[in-house]
Amino acid sequence: MPADAPPLRTADFDFALPEDLIAQAPARPRDAARMLVVRQDGIADAGVRDLPGLLRPGDVMVVNDTKVIPARLHARRGAARVEVMLNRAEGGGLWHALIRNARRLRDGDTIVVEGAEDCTARVVGAPEGGAALLDFGPDQGLLAAALEKAGEIPLPPYIARPAGPTAEDAADYQPIFAERPGAVAAPTASLHFTEALLGAISARGVARATVTLHVGAGTFLPLRSDDPRAHNLHAEWGEVTEEAAATINAARAAGGRIVAIGTTALRLLESAAGEDGTVRPFRGLTDLFLLPGHRFRTADLLMTNFHLPKSTLFMLVCAFSGTERMKAAYAHAVAQRYRFYSYGDASLLERAA
């Protein structure tokens, strides 16, 4: 953040949202969703199916191929019940996890997964801040089988499913690009794509680069400080391969634009970029928090859904396109009854100058 950056307050990123605009199911088909186009010179109502015409030959679309796993587990320690949200694999059977009722756990405790009782985990270290490190042992197949048998797709809390996620959600909450298991939340901009839409984008002469960022449970955590800069994002694992970096850099060198599909792709690109905007191969953890004042070096366009008030992601889009512009765009979206959040409509944002 530049030393002369203006002060930020979490309250400055609040807005009123009628509850009935929070989408409880996606558009069908996926690419039938609406899309608000936000440029420096104004906004325009469009649809996701208009995306090919808004791109140019020579552009490169960067997508995230992470796959959502059924990461929510119900478990018990003796008679005490806890809810486990796997957050990030640490290797060797260790998982960083968010725990509901974590105060019931102590270092060395063993928990048993309900519905898959042959799968157990040992608590490593004292839980802190509602999070704990769990050791499921070296047999990764045992945990994979338990997730398949007893795990739930971790839908965001604003999607009402009193009886739990449905079989329909298991398909709806998985992007078309999903290849590499590891996310506990979907990169939701990708939920709008269909084979027909991808075919039209390819026919337009737009290249595609695939990266991986395993979205963590921290994406749902609210900011609890009046100063956003006091908030720490949970680190997430990502990878930009040499092939993806080469495709992105070649497009930029030839005059094409980088189009990030989702905030996850954008955060990873910014994590992998040098000062001159060149995207380098990257493999590891990132906790990059993009706030107003950040100088973006990579993407020219960002496709993303509509985000929660006072959230890290609303702050990110304000950083990318300008705070006042995004506040006006969201006010327009509410007035025009766009559908919000994970199963909602999309926006296509132009980077602020």
Secondary structure, 3 states (H helix, E strand, C coil): CCCCCCCCCHHHHCCCCCHHHECCCCCCCHHHCEEEEEECCEEEEEEHHHHHHHCCCCCEEEEECEEECCCEEEEEECCEEEEEEEEEEEECCEEEEEEECHHHCCCCCEEEECCCCCCEEEEEEEEECCEEEEECCCCHHHHHHHHHHHCECCCCCCCCCCCCCCHHHHHHCCCCCCCEEEECCCCHHHHHCCHHHHHHHHHCCCEEEEEEECCCHHHHCCCCCCCHHHCCCCCEEEEECHHHHHHHHHHHHCCCCEEEECHHHHHHHHHHECCCCCECCEEEEECCCCCCCCCCCCCCEEEEECCCCCCHHHHHHHHHHCHHHHHHHHHHHHHCCCCECCCCCEEEEECCC
